[in-house]
Amino acid sequence: MNIAKKASTLTLLIVLSLVMIFTINNSALYANGNGVVPTSIESALTSQIVKEVDQKTIDEIIQVFVIVDDRSLIDESGSESSIRDYSISDKGLSLRRSMCKSQDSVLALITNEGLQYEMGYNYYTLFNGFSLKIRYCDLDSLRGIKGISEVIVSDYYTAPSAEEAEANAKNFNYSIEGYDGSGMSIAVLDTGVNYNHTAFSSYPDYVAYTNKQVEEYIEKNELQGKYINEKVPYAYDYADYDDDVIPSIYHGTHVSGICVGNDD
């Protein structure tokens, strides 16, 4: 596996580690009972994480990635075809079956060693391997099994807790801040805006740009957009090159509503 491919594999492992925070214990990489962290692990950790590791016991469960060998679909696909096309080709399917067989053989060896584990996911695209949950005390035994190229221990991070917003969080207390939006304009580049929504039906008494001002500016600069109303003084579809900004995806309406909407 070349350096670029190894970098891709490492990136995948990092992403997988982050994804697992919602399904696995909130910390990982454990030390033995006397607080000694193996050198191979310690070198990959910050001092803060190592300190947390010292507090764990040998029987705690950790998540690991087991790499069987250096084969992968992305390596074998080369530059002549996309990874998607290669993965469903005869050669790609044959390679996947071969990697699956090699993984099954390694899992059989792990079982014969008497190691307790919980199976995770199988991987074929960026590397040939799988993920397991094992006891920390079995880590060295796992690494010593024939047919395993590498065992990488996953970092775990505590998932943030959700906090409920106040029922009227949308109401901005401008009387305290000293702002009420008078004479201000906001540019929103998004999926469009449904200006017929009731959130845009309440118009301000004072606007930054009047209909006349906008029309004159459009004519002077030969723009293709148009004036809608006091809440939406200028609209243009930069994707379809027309002035129809009514969206099929309402993210832009949501964002615009946060900026200037006034509705229940």
C-alpha positions in Angstrom: 0.0 0.0 0.0 1.5 3.3 -1.0 1.8 6.4 1.2 -1.3 8.1 -0.3 -3.4 5.0 0.2 -2.2 4.6 3.8 -3.1 8.2 4.5 -6.6 7.5 3.1 -6.9 4.5 5.3 -5.9 6.5 8.4 -8.4 9.2 7.5 -11.1 6.6 7.3 -10.2 5.1 10.7 -10.3 8.6 12.3 -13.7 9.2 10.8 -14.9 5.9 12.0 -13.6 6.6 15.5 -15.6 9.8 15.6 -18.8 8.1 14.4 -18.6 5.5 17.1 -18.9 8.0 20.0 -22.7 7.6 19.9 -22.7 3.8 20.2 -19.7 2.9 22.4 -18.3 3.8 25.8 -17.2 7.3 26.1 -13.4 6.7 26.5 -10.9 4.3 25.1 -7.2 3.2 25.0 -6.9 1.7 28.4 -3.8 1.0 30.6 -3.1 -2.0 32.8 -3.8 -2.0 36.5 -0.5 -0.3 37.6 -1.1 2.6 35.3 1.5 1.7 32.7 0.6 2.6 29.1 2.2 0.5 26.4 4.7 2.5 24.4 3.0 1.8 21.1 -0.2 3.4 22.4 1.5 6.1 24.4 3.3 7.5 21.4 -0.1 8.2 19.7 -1.7 10.0 22.6 -1.6 13.4 24.1 -0.7 13.7 27.8 -4.3 14.6 28.6 -5.6 11.4 27.0 -2.9 9.3 28.6 -4.0 10.6 32.0 -7.5 9.4 31.3 -6.2 6.0 30.1 -4.4 5.5 33.4 -7.7 5.5 35.2 -9.0 2.4 33.2 -8.7 -1.2 34.1 -7.5 -4.2 32.1 -11.0 -5.6 31.9 -12.5 -2.6 30.3 -13.8 -2.9 26.7 -12.0 -1.2 23.9 -12.7 -0.8 20.2 -10.0 -1.9 17.7 -9.6 -2.0 13.9 -8.0 -5.3 12.8 -6.1 -5.0 9.5 -5.6 -8.4 7.8 -3.3 -7.4 4.9 -2.6 -4.5 2.6 -5.1 -5.4 -0.1 -8.1 -3.1 -0.7 -10.6 -2.3 -3.5 -9.2 1.2 -3.9 -5.6 0.0 -4.4 -6.6 -2.6 -6.9 -9.0 -0.4 -8.9 -6.1 1.8 -10.1 -6.7 4.9 -12.2 -8.6 3.4 -15.1 -11.9 3.0 -13.4 -13.8 4.5 -10.5 -13.9 2.6 -7.2 -17.6 2.2 -7.6 -17.3 0.6 -11.1 -14.5 -1.6 -9.9 -16.3 -2.8 -6.8 -19.1 -4.2 -8.9 -17.0 -5.6 -11.6 -16.0 -9.3 -11.8 -12.5 -8.5 -10.6 -13.8 -6.3 -7.8 -16.3 -8.9 -6.6 -13.7 -11.6 -6.8 -11.3 -9.6 -4.7 -14.0 -8.8 -2.1 -14.8 -12.5 -1.8 -11.1 -13.2 -1.3 -10.8 -10.5 1.4 -13.9 -11.8 3.1 -12.4 -15.3 3.2 -9.2 -14.0 4.7 -11.1 -12.1 7.4 -13.1 -15.2 8.3 -9.9 -17.2 8.7 -8.5 -14.6 11.1 -11.8 -14.5 13.1 -11.6 -18.3 13.4 -8.0 -18.0 14.8 -9.2 -15.3 17.3 -12.0 -17.6 18.4 -9.6 -20.6 18.7 -7.4 -18.5 20.9 -10.3 -18.1 23.3 -10.5 -14.4 23.0 -13.8 -12.8 23.8 -15.0 -10.2 21.3 -18.0 -8.5 19.8 -18.0 -8.2 16.0 -18.2 -4.7 14.5 -18.0 -3.9 10.8 -16.2 -5.4 7.9 -14.1 -3.2 5.6 -13.0 -3.7 2.0 -12.7 -0.3 0.3 -9.7 1.4 1.9 -8.3 -1.6 3.8 -9.0 -5.3 4.3 -10.1 -5.7 7.9 -12.8 -5.4 10.5 -13.6 -3.8 13.8 -14.0 -5.5 17.2 -14.8 -4.8 20.8 -12.4 -6.6 23.1 -11.0 -6.5 26.6 -8.0 -4.3 27.0 -6.0 -7.2 28.5 -6.5 -9.2 25.3 -4.9 -6.6 23.1 -1.4 -8.1 23.0 -2.8 -11.6 22.4 -4.8 -10.2 19.5 -1.8 -8.6 18.0 0.1 -11.8 18.2 -2.3 -13.8 16.1 -1.0 -15.1 12.7 -2.6 -13.4 9.8 -3.1 -10.0 11.4 -1.1 -7.2 9.9 -1.9 -4.5 12.4 -4.3 -3.7 15.2 -5.3 -0.1 15.7 -7.0 1.0 18.9 -9.8 3.5 18.5 -10.0 6.8 20.4 -13.3 7.5 22.0 -14.8 11.0 22.7 -17.6 11.9 25.0 -20.7 13.0 23.0 -22.0 16.4 23.9 -25.3 16.5 25.7 -28.3 18.3 24.1 -29.8 21.3 25.8 -33.3 22.5 25.3 -33.8 26.0 24.0 -36.3 28.3 25.5 -39.7 28.2 24.0 -39.4 31.8 22.8 -35.8 31.6 21.7 -36.6 33.1 18.3 -37.6 36.4 19.9 -34.6 38.7 19.9 -34.6 41.2 22.8 -33.6 44.2 20.7 -34.7 46.6 23.5 -31.7 45.5 25.5 -29.2 45.3 22.7 -30.3 48.5 21.0 -30.9 47.0 17.6 -34.2 46.7 15.7 -33.0 46.2 12.1 -34.2 49.5 10.8 -32.5 50.4 7.5 -30.4 47.2 7.4 -30.2 44.7 4.6 -28.9 41.1 4.6 -27.6 39.2 1.6 -28.6 35.5 1.7 -27.0 33.1 -0.9 -28.9 29.8 -0.5 -31.5 27.5 -2.1 -34.0 30.3 -2.8 -36.8 31.9 -0.7 -40.5 31.4 -0.6 -41.4 35.1 -0.3 -45.1 34.2 -0.2 -44.6 32.6 3.2 -46.4 34.4 6.1 -43.0 35.0 7.8 -42.3 37.6 5.1 -45.8 39.2 5.1 -45.0 41.8 7.8 -43.2 44.7 6.2 -40.9 47.2 8.0 -41.8 50.9 8.3 -38.3 51.9 7.3 -36.3 50.0 4.6 -32.8 50.2 3.3 -33.8 50.1 -0.3 -37.1 51.2 -1.9 -38.7 49.7 -4.9 -37.7 52.7 -7.0 -34.1 52.6 -5.8 -33.8 48.9 -6.6 -35.4 49.2 -10.1 -33.0 52.0 -10.9 -30.0 50.0 -9.8 -31.2 47.0 -11.8 -31.5 49.1 -14.9 -28.3 51.0 -14.4 -26.2 47.8 -13.9 -28.2 45.6 -16.3 -29.0 43.0 -13.7 -31.4 40.1 -14.3 -33.0 40.0 -10.8 -36.1 41.8 -9.7 -37.7 43.6 -6.8 -40.2 41.4 -4.8 -41.3 43.5 -1.7 -40.0 45.4 1.3 -38.8 42.1 2.9 -37.1 40.8 -0.3 -35.9 43.9 -2.2 -33.8 41.9 -4.7 -34.0 38.3 -5.9 -32.1 36.3 -8.5 -31.5 32.7 -9.1 -27.7 32.4 -9.7 -28.1 28.6 -10.5 -30.7 28.8 -13.2 -30.0 32.4 -14.3 -33.5 33.8 -13.9 -35.5 35.7 -11.3 -37.6 32.7 -10.1 -36.3 32.2 -6.6 -39.2 30.0 -5.3 -37.2 27.0 -4.0 -37.7 23.2 -4.3 -35.5 22.8 -1.2 -36.6 25.1 1.7 -33.3 25.6 3.4 -33.0 29.1 2.0 -36.5 30.0 3.2 -35.5 28.8 6.7 -32.3 30.8 6.7 -34.1 33.9 5.4 -36.8 33.5 7.9 -34.2 33.5 10.7 -32.7 36.7 9.3 -35.9 38.8 8.6 -38.9 36.6 9.2 -41.7 37.6 11.7 -44.2 34.8 12.2 -45.7 32.4 14.8 
